[in-house]
């Protein structure tokens, strides 16, 4: 069951990232509010997706993170929010150090940090390429 949920979450993340690499038709050469929303929803989708992946791994019994030196565990809403926090800080800043990924979560954290750094570059390249087309 957890394997299927993990695959579905990964599929959503990949489909969200896929939209960055396909050109869209633009009416103007300026960035619009729709572009801002697109970028915000892409970031939110990835942040929530990785938070859910952390939670799924935790539910499988795999230790995920230390929160101020204590193992994070549990299957309640507060734990989900803690994993969303871990995901957000990893995606946007590679962490603050208060919540530290351990074990298998380190691989996920590295992948998430890499995605977090490449999204702005991909968005800029996509915007430049799209404005060159008519």
C-alpha positions as CSV (number, residue, x, y, z in Angstrom):
1,X,0.0,0.0,0.0
2,X,2.8,2.4,1.0
3,X,4.6,1.5,-2.2
4,X,1.6,2.5,-4.4
5,X,1.2,5.8,-2.5
6,X,4.9,6.6,-2.9
7,X,4.7,5.9,-6.6
8,X,1.6,8.2,-7.0
9,X,3.3,11.0,-5.1
10,X,6.5,10.6,-7.2
11,X,4.3,10.7,-10.3
12,X,2.7,14.0,-9.2
13,X,6.1,15.5,-8.6
14,X,7.5,14.4,-11.9
15,X,4.4,15.7,-13.8
16,X,4.7,19.0,-12.0
17,X,8.4,19.3,-13.0
18,X,7.5,18.2,-16.5
19,X,5.6,21.3,-17.2
20,X,8.8,23.4,-16.7
21,X,10.4,21.8,-19.7
22,X,7.6,22.0,-22.3
23,X,7.0,25.3,-24.1
24,X,3.8,27.2,-23.7
25,X,2.2,29.8,-25.9
26,X,2.5,33.3,-24.6
27,X,0.6,36.4,-25.6
28,X,3.1,38.9,-24.2
29,X,6.8,39.1,-23.5
30,X,6.5,40.0,-19.9
31,X,6.1,37.7,-17.0
32,X,2.5,37.6,-15.8
33,X,0.7,36.8,-12.6
34,X,-0.2,33.5,-14.2
35,X,3.6,32.7,-14.4
36,X,4.0,33.6,-10.8
37,X,1.1,31.3,-9.9
38,X,2.6,28.5,-12.0
39,X,5.9,28.8,-10.2
40,X,4.1,28.9,-6.8
41,X,2.0,25.9,-7.5
42,X,5.0,24.0,-8.8
43,X,6.9,24.7,-5.6
44,X,3.9,23.8,-3.4
45,X,3.3,20.5,-5.3
46,X,6.9,19.5,-4.8
47,X,7.0,20.5,-1.2
48,X,3.8,18.6,-0.3
49,X,4.9,15.7,-2.4
50,X,8.2,15.3,-0.6
51,X,6.6,15.9,2.8
52,X,4.2,13.0,2.0
53,X,7.1,10.8,0.9
54,X,8.8,11.5,4.2
55,X,5.6,10.6,6.0
56,X,5.1,7.4,4.0
57,X,8.7,6.3,4.8
58,X,8.0,7.0,8.5
59,X,4.8,4.9,8.3
60,X,6.9,2.1,6.9
61,X,9.0,2.1,10.0
62,X,12.1,3.8,8.4
63,X,13.6,6.5,10.6
64,X,13.4,9.8,8.7
65,X,14.6,12.8,10.8
66,X,15.9,14.1,14.1
67,X,14.1,17.2,15.5
68,X,16.5,18.9,17.9
69,X,18.2,15.5,18.5
70,X,15.0,13.5,19.0
71,X,13.7,11.0,16.5
72,X,10.6,12.3,14.7
73,X,7.9,9.6,14.6
74,X,4.2,9.3,14.6
75,X,1.4,9.2,12.2
76,X,-0.7,12.3,13.1
77,X,-1.3,15.7,11.6
78,X,1.4,17.3,13.6
79,X,4.0,14.9,12.2
80,X,2.8,15.6,8.7
81,X,3.3,19.3,9.3
82,X,6.8,18.6,10.7
83,X,7.6,16.7,7.5
84,X,6.2,19.5,5.4
85,X,8.4,21.9,7.3
86,X,11.4,19.6,6.7
87,X,10.5,19.5,3.0
88,X,10.0,23.3,2.7
89,X,13.4,24.1,4.4
90,X,15.1,21.6,2.2
91,X,13.5,22.8,-1.0
92,X,14.1,26.5,-0.4
93,X,17.3,26.6,1.6
94,X,18.9,23.2,2.1
95,X,17.8,23.2,5.8
96,X,18.3,25.2,9.0
97,X,19.7,22.3,11.1
98,X,16.9,22.1,13.6
99,X,15.4,19.1,11.7
100,X,18.0,16.8,10.2
101,X,17.2,14.0,7.8
102,X,18.8,10.6,8.6
103,X,19.1,7.3,6.8
104,X,17.1,7.0,3.5
105,X,15.7,10.5,3.9
106,X,19.1,11.9,3.2
107,X,18.9,10.7,-0.4
108,X,15.4,12.3,-0.7
109,X,16.7,15.5,0.9
110,X,19.5,15.8,-1.6
111,X,17.1,15.1,-4.5
112,X,14.7,17.7,-3.2
113,X,17.5,20.3,-2.7
114,X,18.7,19.7,-6.2
115,X,15.2,20.2,-7.5
116,X,14.8,23.4,-5.4
117,X,17.9,24.8,-7.0
118,X,17.1,23.9,-10.6
119,X,13.5,25.1,-10.6
120,X,14.4,28.8,-10.9
121,X,16.9,28.2,-13.6
122,X,14.5,26.0,-15.6
123,X,11.8,28.7,-15.1
124,X,14.0,31.4,-16.4
125,X,15.2,29.4,-19.4
126,X,11.6,28.4,-20.2
127,X,10.5,32.0,-20.0
128,X,13.3,33.2,-22.3
129,X,12.7,30.5,-24.8
130,X,8.9,31.1,-24.7
131,X,9.3,34.8,-25.3
132,X,11.4,34.2,-28.4
133,X,8.6,32.3,-30.0
134,X,5.4,33.8,-31.4
